[in-house]
């Protein structure tokens, strides 16, 4: 279907003709998603920690890295807009970010991401892989994903294959001079082993002994309705909740 080898108009024939491939693929292929709409909730968080220095971005569990190029998208909120990228992200901002925040500008000096199985969306296979995990009737979401892939292909981030808990200390030591190191993740740390989160934060504390850094992450909101967006500034490391957003980034409540 995505490759043009089958059609939704005759799903029975598609299942019969490609049964061997589908059986193998569903057995061997782990689920990989990259919800770019979450960048709409992340943008005001990034702006809130901007301090005039270029960002040195490191994403944990980036999948295809679409949220690593967040500054290449355009954004619309009821209080204003930010950026002028070819893909504009918008949603239901139940409590919008303040207009003063949207006036801030930030540059990015480097983009890195580490994932157990990163997806190279600069290839047709990688692009189809991410599209395959979007429900077929979610046409708007699929179109947004395709447009985000086109944007990423203009400036691909560095994607590293590996266990980010294991490799994080070394990655944090490799910093760019004169930049603000911002580590972030969305819906990734919930899959860590029991001691994974502790080891992650220990690595952030250790790295911040040399120079402060910022960690932006998602966690469950108190009522388990959406994600809490939290900022942890190291070496202090105490989390501050700055907003709550829908699990897929469809709505945002700033300052909640």
PAMITI-794744 format. One record per residue (C-alpha): residue in one letter; x, y, z. Coordinates in nm, 4 decimals, padded with zeros to 6 digits. Layout:
<recs>
{rec a, {X, Y, Z}},
...
</recs>
This chain:
<recs>
{rec x, {00.0000, 00.0000, 00.0000}},
{rec x, {00.2620, 00.2546, 00.1012}},
{rec x, {00.4911, 00.1066, -00.1634}},
{rec x, {00.2143, 00.0816, -00.4207}},
{rec x, {00.2166, -00.3003, -00.4175}},
{rec x, {-00.1335, -00.3371, -00.2705}},
{rec x, {-00.4531, -00.1374, -00.2278}},
{rec x, {-00.7042, -00.0659, 00.0484}},
{rec x, {-00.9706, -00.1193, -00.2175}},
{rec x, {-00.9026, -00.4937, -00.1993}},
{rec x, {-00.7663, -00.5610, 00.1469}},
{rec x, {-00.8429, -00.9334, 00.1214}},
{rec x, {-00.6185, -00.9766, -00.1795}},
{rec x, {-00.3459, -00.7720, -00.0083}},
{rec x, {-00.3510, -01.0013, 00.2949}},
{rec x, {-00.3438, -01.3124, 00.0771}},
{rec x, {-00.0769, -01.1977, -00.1673}},
{rec x, {00.1584, -01.0627, 00.1001}},
{rec x, {00.0867, -01.3055, 00.3822}},
{rec x, {00.4464, -01.4261, 00.4147}},
{rec x, {00.5884, -01.0729, 00.4312}},
{rec x, {00.3221, -00.9494, 00.6739}},
{rec x, {00.3707, -01.2472, 00.9048}},
{rec x, {00.7462, -01.1953, 00.9181}},
{rec x, {00.7213, -00.8172, 00.9517}},
{rec x, {00.4725, -00.8185, 01.2392}},
{rec x, {00.6825, -01.0815, 01.4195}},
{rec x, {01.0161, -00.9060, 01.3799}},
{rec x, {00.9430, -00.5325, 01.3621}},
{rec x, {00.9146, -00.3430, 01.6893}},
{rec x, {00.6684, -00.0552, 01.7000}},
{rec x, {00.8300, 00.2782, 01.6095}},
{rec x, {00.6385, 00.6049, 01.6190}},
{rec x, {00.7491, 00.9668, 01.6002}},
{rec x, {00.4631, 01.2030, 01.6844}},
{rec x, {00.5718, 01.5418, 01.5521}},
{rec x, {00.2611, 01.7143, 01.6926}},
{rec x, {00.4243, 01.6918, 02.0365}},
{rec x, {00.6654, 01.9609, 01.9180}},
{rec x, {00.3709, 02.2027, 01.9382}},
{rec x, {00.3626, 02.1458, 02.3140}},
{rec x, {00.7407, 02.1382, 02.3477}},
{rec x, {00.8124, 02.4669, 02.1707}},
{rec x, {00.7060, 02.7023, 02.4532}},
{rec x, {00.9015, 02.4863, 02.6981}},
{rec x, {01.2155, 02.5261, 02.4898}},
{rec x, {01.1528, 02.9005, 02.4640}},
{rec x, {01.1095, 02.9218, 02.8410}},
{rec x, {01.4621, 02.7877, 02.9018}},
{rec x, {01.6317, 02.9914, 02.6269}},
{rec x, {01.9127, 03.2068, 02.7671}},
{rec x, {02.0644, 03.3631, 02.4562}},
{rec x, {02.3084, 03.0819, 02.3835}},
{rec x, {02.2571, 02.8398, 02.0925}},
{rec x, {02.1024, 02.5082, 02.1918}},
{rec x, {02.3038, 02.1870, 02.1816}},
{rec x, {02.0159, 01.9374, 02.1541}},
{rec x, {02.0261, 01.5749, 02.2670}},
{rec x, {01.7038, 01.3724, 02.2422}},
{rec x, {01.6594, 01.0423, 02.4223}},
{rec x, {01.4561, 00.7960, 02.2159}},
{rec x, {01.4096, 01.0141, 01.9057}},
{rec x, {01.2895, 00.7405, 01.6682}},
{rec x, {01.3282, 00.9220, 01.3336}},
{rec x, {01.4379, 01.2507, 01.4904}},
{rec x, {01.1433, 01.4604, 01.3726}},
{rec x, {01.1227, 01.6460, 01.7038}},
{rec x, {01.4935, 01.7286, 01.6858}},
{rec x, {01.4211, 01.9735, 01.4029}},
{rec x, {01.1390, 02.1486, 01.5913}},
{rec x, {01.2776, 02.4941, 01.5103}},
{rec x, {01.2267, 02.4275, 01.1376}},
{rec x, {00.8482, 02.4105, 01.1789}},
{rec x, {00.5968, 02.6925, 01.2146}},
{rec x, {00.3661, 02.7163, 01.5176}},
{rec x, {00.0306, 02.8792, 01.5810}},
{rec x, {-00.1324, 02.9520, 01.9168}},
{rec x, {-00.4241, 03.1754, 02.0081}},
{rec x, {-00.1720, 03.4229, 02.1547}},
{rec x, {00.0513, 03.4342, 01.8483}},
{rec x, {00.2759, 03.2395, 01.6158}},
{rec x, {00.6388, 03.1355, 01.6057}},
{rec x, {00.8617, 03.0398, 01.3126}},
{rec x, {00.7804, 03.0220, 00.9454}},
{rec x, {00.8560, 02.6623, 00.8513}},
{rec x, {00.6745, 02.4854, 00.5669}},
{rec x, {00.4891, 02.2684, 00.8217}},
{rec x, {00.2684, 02.4648, 01.0621}},
{rec x, {00.1652, 02.2950, 01.3864}},
{rec x, {-00.1445, 02.4055, 01.5781}},
{rec x, {-00.3845, 02.2608, 01.8331}},
{rec x, {-00.6309, 02.3337, 02.1078}},
{rec x, {-00.4433, 02.5667, 02.3437}},
{rec x, {-00.6863, 02.5570, 02.6337}},
{rec x, {-00.4432, 02.7742, 02.8281}},
{rec x, {-00.2066, 02.9269, 02.5706}},
{rec x, {00.1562, 03.0257, 02.6236}},
{rec x, {00.2027, 03.3986, 02.6923}},
{rec x, {00.2636, 03.6240, 02.3954}},
{rec x, {00.5926, 03.7439, 02.5486}},
{rec x, {00.7263, 03.3890, 02.5375}},
{rec x, {00.6472, 03.3552, 02.1679}},
{rec x, {00.8575, 03.6632, 02.0933}},
{rec x, {01.1735, 03.4798, 02.1975}},
{rec x, {01.4093, 03.3418, 01.9365}},
{rec x, {01.6590, 03.0614, 01.9689}},
{rec x, {01.9173, 02.8981, 01.7444}},
{rec x, {02.0392, 02.5386, 01.7394}},
{rec x, {02.4073, 02.4561, 01.6952}},
{rec x, {02.3837, 02.0754, 01.7020}},
{rec x, {02.1164, 01.8033, 01.6997}},
{rec x, {02.1841, 01.4547, 01.8316}},
{rec x, {01.9522, 01.1716, 01.9248}},
{rec x, {02.0118, 00.8223, 02.0602}},
{rec x, {01.7679, 00.5345, 02.0166}},
{rec x, {01.7808, 00.1560, 02.0398}},
{rec x, {01.6559, 00.1414, 01.6815}},
{rec x, {01.6671, 00.4851, 01.5162}},
{rec x, {01.4743, 00.5254, 01.1928}},
{rec x, {01.6491, 00.6855, 00.8968}},
{rec x, {01.3642, 00.8736, 00.7300}},
{rec x, {01.5985, 01.0063, 00.4624}},
{rec x, {01.5476, 00.6598, 00.3076}},
{rec x, {01.2213, 00.5431, 00.1546}},
{rec x, {01.2176, 00.2390, 00.3833}},
{rec x, {01.2516, 00.4516, 00.6958}},
{rec x, {00.9824, 00.6939, 00.5819}},
{rec x, {00.7420, 00.4086, 00.5053}},
{rec x, {00.8202, 00.2435, 00.8388}},
{rec x, {00.7016, 00.5452, 01.0391}},
{rec x, {00.3973, 00.5870, 00.8161}},
{rec x, {00.3071, 00.2215, 00.8676}},
{rec x, {00.2486, 00.2858, 01.2391}},
{rec x, {-00.0091, 00.5593, 01.1781}},
{rec x, {-00.3661, 00.4281, 01.1762}},
{rec x, {-00.4871, 00.4255, 00.8194}},
{rec x, {-00.7931, 00.6449, 00.8844}},
{rec x, {-00.5867, 00.9245, 01.0462}},
{rec x, {-00.5201, 01.1012, 00.7199}},
{rec x, {-00.4346, 01.4403, 00.8748}},
{rec x, {-00.1788, 01.2797, 01.1061}},
{rec x, {-00.0283, 01.0873, 00.8155}},
{rec x, {-00.0012, 01.4012, 00.6024}},
{rec x, {00.1633, 01.5894, 00.8918}},
{rec x, {00.4167, 01.3074, 00.9294}},
{rec x, {00.5002, 01.3129, 00.5591}},
{rec x, {00.5536, 01.6875, 00.5598}},
{rec x, {00.7735, 01.6642, 00.8703}},
{rec x, {00.9865, 01.4020, 00.6966}},
{rec x, {01.0348, 01.6406, 00.4036}},
{rec x, {01.1480, 01.9125, 00.6468}},
{rec x, {01.3935, 01.6811, 00.8247}},
{rec x, {01.5503, 01.5723, 00.4972}},
{rec x, {01.6700, 01.9310, 00.4463}},
{rec x, {01.8750, 01.9208, 00.7684}},
{rec x, {01.8985, 01.5655, 00.9121}},
{rec x, {02.0045, 01.5337, 01.2764}},
{rec x, {02.2693, 01.2900, 01.3972}},
{rec x, {02.0985, 00.9700, 01.5094}},
{rec x, {02.2991, 00.7258, 01.7212}},
{rec x, {02.2063, 00.3608, 01.7725}},
{rec x, {02.2377, 00.2423, 02.1299}},
{rec x, {02.1037, 00.2278, 02.4839}},
{rec x, {02.0860, 00.5873, 02.6003}},
{rec x, {02.1118, 00.4970, 02.9681}},
{rec x, {02.4412, 00.3210, 02.8997}},
{rec x, {02.5839, 00.5807, 02.6622}},
{rec x, {02.4512, 00.8991, 02.8171}},
{rec x, {02.7588, 00.9802, 03.0325}},
{rec x, {02.9865, 00.9794, 02.7272}},
{rec x, {02.7397, 01.1781, 02.5169}},
{rec x, {02.7073, 01.4427, 02.7873}},
{rec x, {03.0845, 01.4820, 02.8066}},
{rec x, {03.0969, 01.5617, 02.4354}},
{rec x, {02.9649, 01.9173, 02.4528}},
{rec x, {02.9882, 02.2156, 02.2206}},
{rec x, {03.1601, 02.5238, 02.3614}},
{rec x, {02.9464, 02.8300, 02.4215}},
{rec x, {02.6153, 02.6454, 02.3929}},
{rec x, {02.3263, 02.5517, 02.6192}},
{rec x, {02.3004, 02.1733, 02.6423}},
{rec x, {01.9317, 02.0762, 02.6373}},
{rec x, {01.8510, 01.7072, 02.6843}},
{rec x, {01.4896, 01.6081, 02.6197}},
{rec x, {01.2568, 01.3129, 02.5798}},
{rec x, {00.8889, 01.2457, 02.5144}},
{rec x, {00.7186, 00.9180, 02.6091}},
{rec x, {01.0525, 00.7372, 02.6232}},
{rec x, {01.1611, 00.6975, 02.9848}},
{rec x, {00.8412, 00.5102, 03.0735}},
{rec x, {00.9958, 00.2082, 02.9005}},
{rec x, {01.3148, 00.2047, 03.1069}},
{rec x, {01.4079, -00.0713, 03.3474}},
{rec x, {01.3515, -00.0074, 03.7179}},
{rec x, {01.6854, 00.1616, 03.7808}},
{rec x, {01.7065, 00.3292, 03.4394}},
{rec x, {01.5581, 00.6632, 03.5447}},
{rec x, {01.7906, 00.6790, 03.8470}},
{rec x, {02.0965, 00.6133, 03.6317}},
{rec x, {01.9803, 00.8716, 03.3787}},
{rec x, {01.9497, 01.1442, 03.6405}},
{rec x, {02.2774, 01.0438, 03.8004}},
{rec x, {02.4453, 01.0978, 03.4625}},
{rec x, {02.2824, 01.4418, 03.4309}},
{rec x, {02.3984, 01.5392, 03.7814}},
{rec x, {02.7537, 01.4238, 03.7095}},
{rec x, {02.7740, 01.6073, 03.3764}},
{rec x, {02.6423, 01.9275, 03.5337}},
{rec x, {02.9364, 01.9346, 03.7748}},
{rec x, {03.1381, 02.0625, 03.4797}},
{rec x, {02.8720, 02.2944, 03.3345}},
{rec x, {02.4957, 02.3376, 03.3963}},
{rec x, {02.2464, 02.1787, 03.1587}},
{rec x, {01.8691, 02.1560, 03.1141}},
{rec x, {01.6504, 01.8468, 03.0929}},
{rec x, {01.3013, 01.8712, 02.9374}},
{rec x, {01.0787, 01.5676, 02.9731}},
{rec x, {00.7258, 01.4333, 02.9726}},
{rec x, {00.5690, 01.2545, 03.2659}},
{rec x, {00.2155, 01.1609, 03.3572}},
{rec x, {-00.0061, 01.4446, 03.4745}},
{rec x, {-00.1501, 01.4074, 03.8265}},
{rec x, {-00.4894, 01.2944, 03.6973}},
{rec x, {-00.3233, 01.0755, 03.4308}},
{rec x, {-00.4902, 01.2879, 03.1637}},
{rec x, {-00.2115, 01.3750, 02.9250}},
{rec x, {00.1587, 01.4397, 02.9803}},
{rec x, {00.3099, 01.6790, 03.2303}},
{rec x, {00.5829, 01.8872, 03.0671}},
{rec x, {00.8665, 01.9281, 03.3150}},
{rec x, {01.1938, 02.1191, 03.3263}},
{rec x, {01.4881, 02.0099, 03.5394}},
{rec x, {01.7865, 02.2430, 03.5593}},
{rec x, {02.1059, 02.0657, 03.6610}},
{rec x, {02.3040, 02.0498, 03.8873}},
{rec x, {01.9959, 02.1341, 04.1015}},
{rec x, {01.7822, 01.8731, 03.9213}},
{rec x, {01.4492, 01.9490, 04.0874}},
{rec x, {01.1588, 01.9112, 03.8381}},
{rec x, {00.9277, 02.2041, 03.7682}},
{rec x, {00.6030, 02.1357, 03.5854}},
{rec x, {00.5376, 02.4089, 03.3303}},
{rec x, {00.2425, 02.2700, 03.1331}},
{rec x, {00.0224, 01.9720, 03.0577}},
{rec x, {-00.0441, 01.8489, 02.7055}},
{rec x, {-00.2359, 01.5736, 02.5323}},
{rec x, {-00.0433, 01.2474, 02.4886}},
{rec x, {-00.0127, 01.3188, 02.1152}},
{rec x, {00.0126, 01.6971, 02.1534}},
{rec x, {-00.3408, 01.7833, 02.0374}},
{rec x, {-00.4110, 02.0188, 02.3321}},
{rec x, {-00.2020, 02.2264, 02.5699}},
{rec x, {-00.2604, 02.3879, 02.9097}},
{rec x, {00.0288, 02.6222, 02.9792}},
{rec x, {00.1230, 02.6964, 03.3379}},
{rec x, {-00.0903, 02.4178, 03.4826}},
</recs>
